[in-house]
Amino acid sequence: MNKIARLSNNLLVFGVPILLVISMILITRSKFYEVNPSILSIGISIDLLFTIPLIYYTLIRKKNIPKTTSIPLSVVGMIIGFYSIPLEHQFILQWVKTWIFPFVEIGIAIYVLYNVRKAIKKYKINATQRLDFFSILKKTCAEILPTRIASLLAMELAICYYGFIYWKKRALQKNEYSYHKNNGTISLLVAFIGIIGIETYILHIFLSKWSIIAAWVASILSIYSSIQIFGFLKSILKRPISIDKNTLYLRYGILNETQIDLHAIESVEISTKDIEFNSETRKLSPLGELEGHNIIITLNKVHILTGLYGTSKTFKTIAFFIDNKAQFKTELEEQIRLLKL
């Protein structure tokens, strides 16, 4: 009975806005629209941008759904409007896109950062473990935005934070372990940035002979890729692997991470042997064969490895690199032994 009630609620909450959007599209395809397209385009634009999101907001007001999800619905409405309404009648959409949505985007970013700052203050008061900015950022974004948008925004903000804001040297605690000093990962990523820089220059000159716009688009995309890699590189320095409160936190910067309950660990092996990676055996590093491993952990149940922009993979065995592998293995096995007493 509860399932039926939940299904009915979901149909109401999501069905009504979808039906209203479909009705707007059908109106633009009707003969009635052809008679007076100018006035109807204004009404349809207002409905797609404001009225339907407001109705959706009213439907979710007392439900456990982030109220900010009405903003993406308005963005979807704008996109549908651009595809449905003829170009000569899109002045309302163009005006909103130019003068309102930039402020909405800035407002969302400020709101997220404000909530992150508030969460950090609360965390510092109550927490006993080391603060991890990215974990708090993801949690904050997930509370106010849909999952996919939250993952995208959290990643972009994290790239900016680790790349250009967080410069203070991070000292390792006794339960934390680095994984970048002895495997050449940082040098590899720096080389990637250098290669992209050289290719960008050459490609810009080549494309500018054909189209200056295409040349600048390619250059901007390449520069953005370099910024991303730089943010990934810095995050590797700032997010060590740690053992805390009966949990192993495996992190590879902001690129990959997972949490493993120590009860779930069957074996910890120091090994550099070649292993076949598949749906049950994964590598913590997204660089694959470009980076070696010296620790292999086998679990008694499936866990989730979370990657870029919220992507996820399952695993029961995971391989990764640790700078101080012997100390890591000793401490991890000691923690597991204490749990079994």
C-alpha positions as CSV (number, residue, x, y, z in Angstrom):
1,M,0.0,0.0,0.0
2,N,2.9,2.4,0.9
3,K,4.5,1.6,-2.5
4,I,1.3,2.5,-4.3
5,A,1.0,5.7,-2.3
6,R,4.6,6.7,-3.1
7,L,4.1,5.9,-6.8
8,S,1.0,8.1,-6.8
9,N,2.9,10.9,-5.2
10,N,5.8,10.6,-7.6
11,L,3.4,10.6,-10.6
12,L,1.8,13.7,-9.2
13,V,5.0,15.6,-8.5
14,F,6.8,14.7,-11.7
15,G,3.8,13.9,-14.0
16,V,2.1,17.3,-13.8
17,P,5.2,19.3,-14.8
18,I,6.0,16.8,-17.6
19,L,2.4,17.0,-19.0
20,L,2.5,20.8,-18.8
21,V,5.8,20.9,-20.7
22,I,4.4,18.5,-23.3
23,S,1.3,20.7,-23.7
24,M,3.5,23.7,-24.3
25,I,5.3,21.9,-27.1
26,L,2.1,20.7,-28.6
27,I,0.7,24.3,-28.7
28,T,3.7,25.4,-30.7
29,R,2.9,22.7,-33.2
30,S,-0.8,23.6,-33.5
31,K,-2.7,25.6,-36.0
32,F,-3.9,27.8,-33.2
33,Y,-0.3,28.9,-32.6
34,E,0.1,29.8,-36.3
35,V,-2.7,32.4,-36.0
36,N,-1.1,34.5,-33.2
37,P,2.5,33.2,-32.7
38,S,3.8,36.4,-31.1
39,I,1.5,36.6,-28.1
40,L,1.4,32.8,-27.6
41,S,5.2,32.7,-27.6
42,I,5.3,35.2,-24.7
43,G,2.9,33.0,-22.7
44,I,4.6,29.8,-23.5
45,S,8.0,31.3,-22.6
46,I,6.7,32.5,-19.3
47,D,5.1,29.2,-18.5
48,L,8.3,27.2,-19.4
49,L,10.6,29.5,-17.5
50,F,8.5,30.4,-14.4
51,T,4.9,29.0,-14.2
52,I,5.8,25.3,-14.5
53,P,8.8,25.5,-12.1
54,L,6.6,27.4,-9.6
55,I,3.9,24.6,-9.9
56,Y,6.6,22.0,-9.4
57,Y,7.9,23.9,-6.4
58,T,4.4,24.0,-4.9
59,L,4.1,20.2,-5.3
60,I,7.4,19.4,-3.6
61,R,7.2,22.1,-0.9
62,K,6.3,19.6,1.8
63,K,8.2,16.7,0.4
64,N,11.8,15.5,1.0
65,I,13.0,16.8,-2.4
66,P,15.5,19.7,-2.7
67,K,13.5,22.9,-3.4
68,T,16.4,24.0,-5.6
69,T,15.5,21.3,-8.2
70,S,13.0,23.8,-9.5
71,I,15.9,25.8,-10.9
72,P,17.1,23.0,-13.3
73,L,13.5,22.6,-14.4
74,S,13.5,26.2,-15.4
75,V,16.8,25.6,-17.3
76,V,15.2,22.6,-19.1
77,G,12.2,24.8,-19.9
78,M,14.4,27.4,-21.5
79,I,16.2,24.8,-23.6
80,I,12.8,23.3,-24.7
81,G,11.7,26.9,-25.5
82,F,14.7,27.5,-27.8
83,Y,13.9,24.3,-29.7
84,S,10.1,24.8,-29.9
85,I,9.6,28.5,-30.4
86,P,10.6,30.1,-33.7
87,L,13.8,32.2,-33.6
88,E,12.0,35.5,-34.3
89,H,9.7,35.0,-31.2
90,Q,12.4,34.0,-28.7
91,F,13.1,37.5,-27.3
92,I,11.7,36.6,-23.8
93,L,14.0,33.5,-23.7
94,Q,17.0,35.5,-24.9
95,W,16.4,38.2,-22.4
96,V,16.2,35.7,-19.5
97,K,19.3,33.9,-20.7
98,T,21.3,37.1,-20.9
99,W,20.1,39.0,-17.9
100,I,18.7,36.6,-15.3
101,F,20.4,33.2,-15.6
102,P,24.0,34.4,-15.1
103,F,22.8,35.9,-11.7
104,V,21.0,32.6,-10.9
105,E,24.2,30.6,-11.6
106,I,26.3,33.0,-9.4
107,G,23.6,32.8,-6.7
108,I,23.7,29.0,-6.7
109,A,27.5,29.0,-6.4
110,I,27.4,31.5,-3.6
111,Y,24.6,29.5,-1.8
112,V,26.6,26.2,-2.2
113,L,29.8,27.8,-0.9
114,Y,27.9,29.4,2.0
115,N,26.5,26.0,3.0
116,V,29.9,24.4,2.7
117,R,31.4,27.1,4.9
118,K,28.6,26.6,7.5
119,A,29.2,22.8,7.3
120,I,32.9,23.2,7.8
121,K,32.4,25.3,10.9
122,K,30.0,22.7,12.4
123,Y,32.4,20.0,11.4
124,K,35.4,21.6,13.1
125,I,33.3,21.9,16.3
126,N,32.1,18.3,16.4
127,A,34.5,16.2,14.4
128,T,37.5,14.4,15.8
129,Q,38.9,13.3,12.4
130,R,40.7,15.5,9.9
131,L,38.6,17.8,7.8
132,D,38.1,16.7,4.2
133,F,36.8,19.6,2.1
134,F,35.7,17.5,-0.9
135,S,33.5,15.1,1.2
136,I,31.7,18.1,2.8
137,L,31.3,19.8,-0.6
138,K,29.7,16.7,-2.2
139,K,27.4,16.2,0.8
140,T,26.4,19.9,0.7
141,C,25.7,19.9,-3.1
142,A,23.7,16.7,-2.8
143,E,21.4,18.2,-0.2
144,I,20.4,21.1,-2.4
145,L,20.7,19.9,-6.0
146,P,19.7,16.8,-8.1
147,T,22.3,14.0,-8.0
148,R,23.9,14.6,-11.4
149,I,24.0,18.4,-11.2
150,A,25.3,18.1,-7.6
151,S,28.2,15.8,-8.8
152,L,29.0,18.2,-11.6
153,L,29.0,21.3,-9.5
154,A,31.0,19.7,-6.6
155,M,33.7,18.5,-9.0
156,E,34.0,21.9,-10.7
157,L,34.2,23.8,-7.4
158,A,36.7,21.2,-6.1
159,I,39.0,21.7,-9.1
160,C,39.0,25.5,-8.4
161,Y,39.5,25.0,-4.7
162,Y,42.4,22.5,-4.8
163,G,43.9,24.1,-7.9
164,F,43.9,27.7,-7.0
165,I,42.8,28.3,-3.4
166,Y,44.3,25.5,-1.2
167,W,48.1,26.2,-1.2
168,K,48.9,25.5,2.4
169,K,51.2,22.5,2.9
170,R,49.3,19.6,4.4
171,A,51.2,17.6,7.0
172,L,50.2,13.9,7.3
173,Q,48.7,12.7,10.6
174,K,49.8,9.3,12.0
175,N,46.8,7.6,10.4
176,E,47.3,9.1,7.0
177,Y,49.4,7.9,4.0
178,S,50.6,9.6,0.9
179,Y,50.6,7.8,-2.5
180,H,52.3,10.3,-4.9
181,K,56.0,10.6,-3.7
182,N,57.5,7.4,-5.1
183,N,55.5,6.5,-8.2
184,G,56.0,9.4,-10.6
185,T,52.3,10.4,-10.8
186,I,52.9,14.1,-10.3
187,S,55.6,14.2,-12.9
188,L,53.3,12.4,-15.3
189,L,50.4,14.9,-14.8
190,V,52.8,17.9,-15.1
191,A,54.0,16.3,-18.4
192,F,50.4,16.1,-19.6
193,I,49.9,19.8,-18.9
194,G,53.1,20.6,-20.8
195,I,52.0,18.5,-23.8
196,I,48.6,20.0,-23.8
197,G,50.2,23.5,-23.8
198,I,52.4,22.7,-26.8
199,E,49.5,21.1,-28.7
200,T,47.3,24.0,-28.0
201,Y,49.7,26.5,-29.5
202,I,50.3,24.4,-32.6
203,L,46.6,23.6,-33.1
204,H,45.6,27.3,-32.6
205,I,48.0,28.4,-35.3
206,F,46.8,25.6,-37.7
207,L,43.0,26.3,-37.1
208,S,43.4,30.1,-37.2
209,K,44.2,29.7,-40.9
210,W,40.8,28.1,-41.4
211,S,38.6,29.8,-38.7
212,I,39.7,32.1,-35.9
213,I,36.6,31.2,-33.9
214,A,37.4,27.4,-34.2
215,A,41.0,28.2,-33.1
216,W,39.9,30.0,-30.0
217,V,37.2,27.4,-29.1
218,A,39.8,24.7,-29.3
219,S,42.3,26.7,-27.3
220,I,39.8,27.5,-24.6
221,L,38.9,23.8,-24.3
222,S,42.5,22.9,-24.1
223,I,43.2,25.5,-21.4
224,Y,40.2,24.3,-19.4
225,S,41.6,20.7,-19.7
226,S,44.9,21.9,-18.3
227,I,43.2,23.6,-15.4
228,Q,41.3,20.4,-14.6
229,I,44.5,18.3,-14.6
230,F,46.2,20.9,-12.4
231,G,43.2,20.7,-10.0
232,F,43.4,16.9,-10.0
233,L,47.2,17.1,-9.4
234,K,46.9,19.4,-6.4
235,S,44.1,17.3,-4.9
236,I,46.4,14.2,-4.9
237,L,48.7,16.2,-2.6
238,K,45.9,17.2,-0.3
239,R,43.7,14.1,0.1
240,P,45.8,11.2,1.6
241,I,44.6,7.7,2.2
242,S,43.6,7.3,5.9
243,I,42.4,4.8,8.5
244,D,39.9,6.3,10.9
245,K,37.1,5.0,13.1
246,N,37.2,1.4,11.8
247,T,37.0,2.7,8.2
248,L,39.7,2.7,5.5
249,Y,39.3,5.8,3.3
250,L,40.9,5.2,-0.1
251,R,41.3,8.3,-2.1
252,Y,43.0,9.2,-5.3
253,G,42.7,13.0,-5.2
254,I,39.2,13.9,-6.3
255,L,39.4,11.4,-9.2
256,N,38.5,8.2,-7.3
257,E,37.5,7.2,-3.8
258,T,35.9,4.6,-1.7
259,Q,35.2,3.8,2.0
260,I,35.8,0.3,3.3
261,D,34.6,-1.0,6.6
262,L,37.5,-2.8,8.2
263,H,35.2,-5.8,9.0
264,A,34.9,-6.3,5.2
265,I,38.6,-6.8,4.6
266,E,39.7,-10.4,4.1
267,S,43.4,-9.8,3.2
268,V,46.0,-7.1,2.8
269,E,48.9,-8.0,0.5
270,I,52.1,-6.1,-0.4
271,S,52.5,-7.0,-4.0
272,T,53.4,-5.5,-7.4
273,K,52.3,-8.6,-9.3
274,D,50.3,-8.2,-12.5
275,I,46.6,-8.8,-12.0
276,E,43.7,-8.9,-14.4
277,F,41.4,-6.0,-13.8
278,N,37.7,-6.7,-14.4
279,S,34.2,-6.0,-12.8
280,E,35.4,-7.4,-9.4
281,T,39.1,-6.3,-9.5
282,R,39.8,-2.6,-9.8
283,K,42.6,-0.1,-9.5
284,L,42.2,2.9,-7.3
285,S,44.1,5.1,-9.8
286,P,42.2,6.0,-12.9
287,L,45.6,6.1,-14.8
288,G,45.5,2.4,-15.1
289,E,48.7,0.8,-16.4
290,L,50.5,4.2,-16.4
291,E,50.8,3.8,-12.6
292,G,51.9,0.8,-10.7
293,H,50.5,-0.6,-7.4
294,N,52.1,-2.2,-4.3
295,I,49.1,-3.0,-2.2
296,I,46.2,-5.4,-3.0
297,I,43.2,-5.6,-0.7
298,T,40.6,-8.3,-1.0
299,L,37.1,-7.9,0.5
300,N,34.3,-10.3,1.6
301,K,31.6,-8.2,-0.1
302,V,31.1,-5.8,-3.0
303,H,32.0,-2.2,-2.5
304,I,31.5,0.9,-4.7
305,L,34.4,3.0,-6.2
306,T,33.2,6.5,-6.9
307,G,34.9,8.4,-9.7
308,L,34.7,11.6,-11.7
309,Y,31.3,13.4,-11.6
310,G,29.7,10.7,-9.5
311,T,30.4,7.7,-11.7
312,S,30.6,4.5,-9.9
313,K,32.0,0.9,-10.3
314,T,31.8,-2.2,-8.1
315,F,34.8,-4.2,-6.8
316,K,35.8,-6.9,-4.4
317,T,39.5,-6.5,-4.9
318,I,41.3,-3.2,-5.2
319,A,45.0,-2.4,-6.0
320,F,46.7,0.9,-5.3
321,F,50.1,2.5,-4.5
322,I,51.2,3.6,-1.0
323,D,54.5,5.4,-0.3
324,N,55.0,3.7,3.1
325,K,53.5,0.3,2.3
326,A,55.0,-1.6,5.2
327,Q,53.7,0.8,7.8
328,F,50.3,1.0,6.1
329,K,49.9,-2.8,6.1
330,T,51.1,-3.2,9.7
331,E,48.6,-0.5,11.0
332,L,45.7,-1.8,8.9
333,E,46.2,-5.4,10.1
334,E,46.5,-4.2,13.7
335,Q,43.3,-2.2,13.4
336,I,41.5,-5.3,12.0
337,R,43.0,-7.5,14.7
338,L,41.7,-5.2,17.4
339,L,38.2,-5.2,15.9
340,K,38.1,-9.0,16.2
341,L,39.0,-9.1,19.9
